[in-house]
Amino acid sequence: MIVTMAGLPGTGKSTLARALAGRLNAVVLNKDTLRAAMFPPEEIEYSHQQDDFVVSVMFDVAGYYFRKDPARVVFLDGRTFSKKAQIDTLVATCAERGWKLKVIECVCPDDVARARLERDVLSGLHPAADRDFSLYLRLKAQADPITIPHLTIDTGEPLEDCVQRSLSYLLKTP
C-alpha cells in the first residue's frame, strides 16, 4: 500500500509518517531527503521539473519494495500534493501499477506551522533550504482541495492522537 502524506510545509507530514512507519514496519520515502542525496547542493533547483523527477524516482523505489514484498507499506513524504495535477498523477500511477492508495492530509493552525518552520530554519537540519513560512503562505494561497477520499489530521493535536486516528484509517479494510 502507498500512503501519501499531503499537506503544506510544517504541517507535520514527516513526523507523523515516521511515527506511523515505526508502528507498521513501513518505509518512508522523503522527496527532500532523496533530492539531497541525488543532486549536489549547487544542482538543487526546487523547480517543478526537479520535484516531479524526484517523485517519479520515489515511485520507482516504491515499486522495488513492492516487488520484494507486495504487502509492504510505503509512505510518500515531502511533497505537498496541494495541486490537482499532483493528485491526478499519484492516482494514475497507483492505478497503473495496481497499488492500493491511502492519503493522509496534515493540517495545523498557521501559527503552529510557522513555529515549526522557524525552528527548522534555525536548526539548519531540514534538507530543503527553501522551506520557510513565506513558502507555506505561497503554497497555501495556490492550493487546490484534495477531492479523492482521504483522512485529514490536525497535527496541532498530540502526536499519539494523530497516530491512533491515522492507524484506524490505514488499517480499515475498504
C-alpha positions in Angstrom: 0.0 0.0 0.0 1.1 3.5 -0.8 0.4 6.0 2.0 0.8 9.6 0.7 1.4 12.3 3.2 -0.2 15.5 1.9 0.0 19.0 3.4 1.8 22.2 3.4 5.4 22.6 4.8 5.5 22.5 8.6 2.2 20.7 9.0 3.8 17.6 10.5 3.8 15.2 7.5 7.3 13.8 8.2 6.8 13.5 11.9 3.5 11.6 11.5 4.9 9.4 8.7 7.9 8.4 10.8 5.7 7.6 13.8 3.3 5.5 11.6 6.1 3.8 9.8 7.5 2.6 13.1 4.2 1.0 14.0 3.6 -0.6 10.6 7.1 -1.8 9.7 6.9 0.5 6.8 9.4 2.6 4.8 9.3 6.4 4.4 10.5 7.9 1.1 11.0 11.6 1.6 11.3 13.8 -1.5 13.6 16.4 0.1 16.0 13.7 1.5 16.1 11.9 -1.8 16.7 15.1 -3.7 19.6 16.0 -1.4 21.1 12.5 -2.0 20.7 12.7 -5.8 21.9 16.2 -6.5 24.9 18.2 -5.2 23.8 21.4 -3.5 24.7 23.6 -6.5 22.3 21.5 -8.7 19.3 21.6 -6.4 16.7 23.8 -8.1 13.4 23.5 -6.1 11.7 23.6 -9.5 8.5 21.8 -10.5 10.6 19.8 -13.0 13.1 18.6 -10.4 10.2 17.9 -7.9 8.4 15.8 -10.5 11.6 13.9 -11.4 12.3 13.1 -7.7 8.7 12.0 -7.1 9.0 9.7 -10.2 12.1 8.1 -8.6 10.2 7.7 -5.4 7.5 5.7 -7.3 10.3 3.5 -8.8 11.8 2.9 -5.4 8.3 2.0 -4.0 8.0 -0.4 -6.9 11.3 -2.0 -5.9 9.9 -2.5 -2.3 6.7 -4.0 -3.6 8.5 -6.5 -5.9 10.3 -7.7 -2.8 7.3 -7.7 -0.6 3.8 -6.9 -2.1 2.4 -6.4 1.4 4.9 -3.7 2.3 3.6 -0.3 3.3 5.5 2.7 1.7 5.0 6.3 2.8 5.5 9.0 0.2 6.5 12.2 2.1 7.9 15.6 1.3 5.5 16.7 -1.5 2.6 18.8 -0.6 0.2 17.2 -3.0 -1.6 20.5 -2.9 -2.2 20.8 -6.7 -4.8 18.8 -8.6 -2.2 17.7 -11.1 -0.1 16.2 -8.4 -3.0 14.2 -7.0 -4.0 13.1 -10.6 -0.5 11.8 -11.2 -0.5 10.0 -7.9 -3.8 8.3 -8.5 -2.9 7.4 -12.1 0.5 6.0 -11.1 -1.0 3.9 -8.3 -3.8 2.6 -10.6 -1.4 1.7 -13.4 0.8 -0.2 -11.1 -2.0 -1.9 -9.2 -1.1 -0.3 -5.8 -3.6 0.4 -3.1 -3.5 4.1 -2.2 -4.4 5.9 1.1 -3.9 9.7 1.5 -3.4 11.4 4.8 -3.7 15.2 4.7 -1.9 17.0 7.5 -3.2 20.4 8.6 -2.5 22.6 11.5 -3.0 26.2 12.6 -0.8 28.7 10.8 1.0 29.7 14.0 1.9 26.1 14.7 3.3 25.7 11.1 5.2 29.0 11.5 6.8 27.9 14.7 7.8 24.5 13.3 9.3 26.1 10.2 11.1 28.8 12.1 12.6 26.1 14.4 13.7 24.0 11.4 15.3 27.1 9.7 17.2 27.9 12.8 18.4 24.3 13.3 19.5 24.1 9.6 18.8 20.4 9.7 16.0 20.2 7.1 17.3 19.2 3.7 15.1 21.7 1.8 16.7 25.1 2.0 13.7 26.9 0.6 11.3 25.7 3.3 10.1 28.7 5.4 6.8 30.4 6.3 6.7 32.5 3.2 6.8 29.3 1.1 4.0 27.9 3.3 1.9 31.0 2.7 2.5 31.0 -1.1 1.6 27.3 -1.4 -1.5 27.8 0.8 -2.7 30.6 -1.4 -2.3 28.3 -4.5 -3.6 25.0 -3.1 -6.4 23.0 -4.6 -8.6 21.0 -2.3 -8.0 17.2 -2.2 -11.1 15.7 -3.8 -10.3 12.0 -3.5 -11.1 10.0 -0.4 -8.6 10.9 2.3 -8.1 11.4 6.0 -7.4 14.9 7.3 -5.4 15.1 10.5 -4.9 18.2 12.6 -1.3 17.8 13.7 -1.7 20.6 16.2 -3.2 17.8 18.3 -1.0 15.5 20.3 1.1 13.1 18.1 -0.2 10.0 19.7 -3.8 11.0 19.0 -2.8 11.7 15.3 -1.1 8.3 15.1 -4.1 6.5 16.5 -6.6 8.2 14.2 -4.3 7.5 11.2 -3.8 3.8 12.1 -7.6 3.4 12.3 -7.9 4.9 8.8 -4.9 2.9 7.4 -5.9 -0.5 8.8 -9.6 -0.2 7.9 -10.4 -2.5 5.1 -12.0 -0.7 2.1 
